[in-house]
């Protein structure tokens, strides 16, 4: 007999009625916000997969729907894949849970999926439906999955980040459309807040600044801004923006955070299992800041956190770096491997293995007809959305519900995705449309565009990135380590050094060369996976 075990109820609870389960929230086409029992009520009339697909295509948000029926177990996951579920076939029936560890305890053979180790070390997540646990699989973003009684499955993807056509309007007309959609998105967001306090992780960048600008223009005053790390240009700009807008600003100084023994703290132990769930790197960047806000009661318990996730991608921050290629779809694997698996220097064997895994992914990929570009790949973008965005970037938002807070991701709203995926690449290159519009329409009128500071730093950072890119293959590990520490405004060296120290005590040597502190987190996490399986090496 099939069994469903749903154990994670951090702020967003599983709601059940008969054979229907729901977790998360969504907005419908009219902008109405549905959550908890109200969402369940709105889904009760859906009786088959065709109706479920139609519903999934019409709503937007982080959610998961499970329905048991005679044809099997149907699982529908939102495009962000923030609340995934896992499944395994064991002793003639399906086991389903939102905890992959829960399923592992029920498996007769507890093995790790070593085939996924190279990609996990290179990018921090496992591709496709696989996890780091052999025989345990994950629902995917924008997927309707049917687990059949005979042990087989059917998968249907209902959303792609692919343009049906590229916009032909003038730049002025495009800007008008974008401003209208941004204002409409924030209007719907504010309605869903029900007068609760908003907490914005405000950096010196444009995405989070856009969020506070939209809130200010809409007259929403219950806003708290915070940033973290060590004092730097980002925190300086963040404070200036908050003060100009009249919003409270909190700085969490990571230099003063006591991390002694944090790896053994029951709170952290619970968090990393929940956030990693054996398929992605448990996110650390905001963990200590949100925990500090919670422990010191600096924000109301019913606050809604609103990070700027998604804005940079839609604007085109990745276009020149990753999407620029003339390769055809069938030949994209080497390009994606080179552009996305960058945490550590990969040997030839690891590179070849990742390329092979990407080729397998692409062989299963069956996108609908869409517009293409001779110089940029729309398919790289869609791969990025389905893999890196959903499994790495958006999963970082798990830190908010873990500590009991709601969250929203307004810059990844469907209306914005549908617009930006049709914007020609030349207008998204270097984020020119996005930057210009935000500066002229939002930042300058609110006096939060600090031209001298920002233009000087943007040019400096661009030059530094080019130099680092040229020198990285030639630089010895000690030089790279020094560079990483110099740019480590998040104090990641401090936090991840604890992980390295623990691994040393367990007989594992530290990585000699890393391009990102995430490599340390990934290596430590893999060791935790090995400990609970039969993979000990």
TIGUDREN-139257 format. One record per residue (C-alpha): x, y, z; residue in one letter. Coordinates in steps of 0.001 Angstrom, whole numbers, plus 500000, padded with zeros to 6 digits. Example, Ala and Ser with C-alpha at 12.3 -4.5 7.8 and 13.67 -1.06 7.14 Angstrom:
// TIGUDREN-139257
512300495500507800A
513670498940507140S
END
This chain:
// TIGUDREN-139257
500000500000500000X
501317503469499065X
502222505696502000X
502657509458502354X
504702510970505194X
504670514792505433X
506763515989508362X
508036519518507637X
505679522262508811X
507920525287509261X
505499528229509022X
503891526727505898X
501853523727507005X
500565520771505062X
496787520859504805X
494807517729503995X
491244516839503143X
490566513232502190X
493114512309499478X
494206515902498730X
497275517567500298X
498545521144499861X
501461523220501094X
502542526762500223X
500613529620498627X
499706530969495213X
498182533929493393X
495517533378490751X
495143535372487536X
493144538046489344X
495889538511491927X
493963536854494757X
496238535234497321X
495428531664498386X
497084529830501256X
496432527151503870X
492827525940503998X
491679528531501478X
494039527129498871X
492913523596499627X
489294524636499185X
490092526191495800X
491681522935494612X
489018520466495789X
487104520485492522X
490125519223490547X
489599515552489760X
492057514682486965X
495500515604485659X
494175517655482746X
492259519927485116X
495274520060487439X
497521521180484594X
495071523917483612X
494988525102487214X
498775524983487594X
499210527045484431X
496853529721485768X
498367530213489235X
501773531331490470X
503725530770493659X
505664528232495712X
503349525281496289X
503029521524496126X
499820519578495563X
499464515839496182X
496380513808495300X
495847510076495698X
493517508365493240X
492930505037491543X
495485505902488859X
498172506468491491X
499733509398493347X
499739512717491497X
502282515344492582X
502206518898491215X
505098521185492113X
505183524949491546X
507679526471489124X
509972527565491991X
510126524047493482X
510560525483496984X
508461522798498674X
509563519613496876X
508569516096497833X
510536512885497446X
509518509424496392X
510886505892496231X
509587502478495142X
510089499995497963X
508688496484498340X
506009496952495714X
504620500318496726X
505404504020496639X
506688505938499636X
506317509726499431X
507622512352501865X
508828515930502045X
511880514550503894X
514329512429501917X
515844511343505245X
512453509930506236X
512451507779503099X
516042506701503707X
515080505200507069X
512526503049505241X
514869501816502510X
516305498350502857X
519493499443501068X
520833502778502226X
523248503902499543X
524463507275498364X
524238508240494715X
527924508651493881X
527055509448490249X
525816512851491448X
528852513779493564X
530832515586490830X
527980517910489856X
527150518568493507X
530741519572494261X
530827521737491133X
527532523599491486X
525853522700494793X
522872520697493538X
521882517435491867X
520387517583488369X
517081516164487222X
514950514102489582X
517892512429491292X
519177513136494808X
522361512249496672X
520570509099497855X
520366506145495513X
516804505181494616X
515244508279496205X
513959510877493768X
512666514451493895X
509705516223492324X
510839518918489913X
509778522497489317X
506689522998487133X
506125519237486999X
502981517124487234X
504115513664488212X
502087510468488284X
503385507558490374X
501582504506488991X
500595501391490967X
502952499215488895X
506036501232489921X
506315503246486712X
505813507004486439X
504744509723484013X
506070513272484076X
504595516361482441X
506263519787482514X
503741522628482378X
506007525690482376X
509171526701480492X
511262529863480476X
511137530009476688X
509849532857474472X
507058532225471987X
508360535339470221X
510614538281471059X
509019541661471704X
509074544027468740X
507987547168470578X
510193550188471057X
512321550541474173X
509951553216475482X
506914550952475069X
508757548112476772X
509620550310479745X
505988551369480120X
504930547704480180X
507562546847482765X
506686549739485091X
503014548798484885X
503708545152485721X
506031546002488602X
503438548277490180X
500735545666489700X
502898542950491265X
503610545061494346X
499927546010494653X
498962542317494769X
501778541641497193X
500656544345499617X
497090543007499576X
498432539591500615X
500462541063503492X
497367542002505510X
499259544857507210X
502090542665508496X
505647543940508788X
507897543432505786X
511544542511506315X
513848543104503348X
517402541687503144X
518692544949501676X
522049544794499928X
523765547501497925X
522437545967494713X
519451546877492592X
516994544004493193X
516350544533496896X
516470548299496376X
513724547953493786X
511566546122496330X
511865548868498955X
511294551496496250X
508070549819495159X
506907549511498759X
507694553168499432X
505901554377496298X
502897552276497287X
502823553960500718X
503738550859502733X
505583551966505860X
505856548807507978X
509235547918506496X
512404546782508255X
515649546502506292X
518653544481507342X
522030543519506010X
524814541397507421X
528451540414507183X
531242542836507912X
531042546568507125X
531666547140503416X
530392549077500408X
527245546932500272X
526268547667503864X
527077551365503400X
524753551638500396X
522099549583502163X
522078551936505142X
521934555002502912X
518926553624501007X
517023552689504164X
517671556059505798X
516602557984502678X
513328556057502588X
512740556412506331X
512848552656506969X
514420551001509990X
517832549489509208X
519544546692511146X
523105545536510623X
524027542045511799X
527797542117512247X
529019538633511416X
532401539388512974X
530668539354516375X
528631536174515860X
529801533433518215X
530085530355516018X
531927528113518433X
530376524655518153X
527575525811515834X
527827522624513753X
526626520663516792X
523855523108517702X
520532521192517493X
518993524158515642X
521664524073512950X
521567520279512778X
517838520422512110X
518212523300509654X
520864521775507415X
518918518527507087X
515765520438506182X
517408522933503827X
519705520454502076X
517308517504501925X
519998515454500164X
519882517284496841X
521129520849497391X
523696522742499428X
522225523991502735X
522322527772502454X
524381529576505107X
524561533178503931X
521453534447505737X
521099531657508314X
523034533470511050X
521386536833510308X
517803535531510419X
518596533485513526X
520022536628515152X
516882538633514296X
514717535835515699X
516705535229518876X
516865538932519702X
513207539597518806X
514190542364516387X
511316541707513978X
507678540746514687X
506898537037514673X
504395537424511844X
506814539299509578X
507024538552505864X
510547538401504413X
510927539673500854X
514317539033499205X
515151540149495668X
515586536647494248X
515021536411490512X
515439540046489513X
519060539760488427X
518312536721486263X
515308538288484529X
517272541466483954X
519987539476482163X
522816539278484680X
523749535845483324X
523233536541479615X
526799537393478605X
528339534957481064X
526219531879480381X
523581532269477661X
525908533616474977X
526660530659472717X
526041529555469140X
525812525897470133X
522689524023469144X
520515522346471760X
522006518880471249X
525548520207471788X
524979522371474874X
526368520005477527X
530049521143477370X
528994524797477422X
526733524392480466X
529416522362482269X
531967525127481693X
529696527990482747X
527887526572485782X
530077524023487582X
532610526419489055X
532998525853492804X
536241523891492426X
538718523210489633X
537446520061487943X
539772517388486653X
539208515853483228X
537408512867484702X
534931515020486672X
534354517321483674X
533662514381481387X
531292512872483923X
529329516120484340X
529100516524480562X
527811512962480284X
525182513655482932X
524172516863481130X
523850514958477871X
521502512536479602X
519494515506480924X
519263517050477455X
518257513709475899X
515173513704478160X
514460517378477523X
511521517948475206X
510813521686475058X
507932523168473079X
508538525197469924X
509851528647470717X
511723531633469341X
515507531340469257X
518477533658468823X
521571532994466661X
523989534259469322X
522304533343472608X
520685530119473811X
517156530246475187X
517661526608476220X
520568527482478535X
518218529933480248X
515529527294480646X
518073524790481992X
519206527445484470X
515625528068485655X
514878524361486034X
518143523524487750X
520186526341489313X
517314528759490036X
514881526220491482X
517383523996493296X
519981526494494480X
518863530131494325X
515206529864495348X
515941527113497850X
517900529704499826X
514483531134500821X
513965528031503006X
515769529883505787X
512764532186506334X
510031529594506979X
512510527518508976X
512612530312511570X
508837530727511419X
508470533571508921X
506443533904505743X
508124535047502538X
507319536406499091X
509398536485495884X
507769539317493892X
510579539697491345X
509901536154490131X
506195536737489577X
504787535042486482X
503864538391484888X
507507539503485067X
508831536149483859X
506479536182480888X
507603539668479938X
511348539275480375X
511639535941478590X
510411537756475473X
512748540745475782X
515472540563473087X
518835539472474434X
520553542658473317X
518318544629475709X
519042542259478582X
522768542184477900X
524561543847480827X
521076544445482319X
520846547710480395X
517042547894480176X
516612546936483824X
519275549236485239X
518207552244483214X
514543551815484056X
515153551316487780X
517438554322487994X
515171556680486050X
511740555524487214X
512362554529490843X
515768555351492339X
516366558910491155X
512847560172492058X
513335558734495574X
516881560135495803X
518406556670496352X
520662556599493307X
524184557469494465X
525872557972491122X
529421558757492197X
529672555743494479X
527837553303492256X
529277554079488850X
532821554091490192X
532334550756491945X
530528549126488997X
533440549946486693X
535973548825489273X
534186545553489955X
533840544795486233X
537569545284485690X
538405543202488755X
536174540371487567X
537898540336484174X
541338540225485759X
540315537451488177X
538847535432485315X
542101535643483361X
544319534833486328X
542222532121487994X
543557529188485921X
547123530312486604X
546910531247490267X
548121528791492919X
545743527775495711X
547340530091498279X
546806533141496025X
543179532219495370X
542608531719499091X
543977535190499782X
541717536700497098X
538674534903498505X
539359536216502003X
539813539741500717X
536383539720499074X
534702537800501893X
532283540448503174X
529916537628504313X
532553536111506613X
532140532765504860X
535733531826505610X
534922532019509312X
531833529812509062X
533159527250506600X
536489526904508413X
534519525162511163X
533402522622508583X
536961522068507406X
538103521607511013X
535456518956511605X
536469517108508447X
540117517168509545X
539151515507512813X
537443512812510757X
540589512209508727X
539748514202505590X
542213516727504184X
540906520182503206X
540426521005499530X
543659522467498183X
542015524891495761X
538510526352495760X
536904529093493682X
534051529559496155X
533478528931499863X
530443526964498744X
532877524172497864X
533664523734501555X
529966523546502422X
529342520999499679X
532240518803500779X
531133518894504413X
527562518101503395X
528624515128501290X
530381513743504333X
527127513957506295X
525400512052503485X
528060509365503592X
527654508932507339X
523985507979507085X
524460505610504156X
526729502715503293X
529086505072501402X
531891505748503847X
534762506899501624X
END
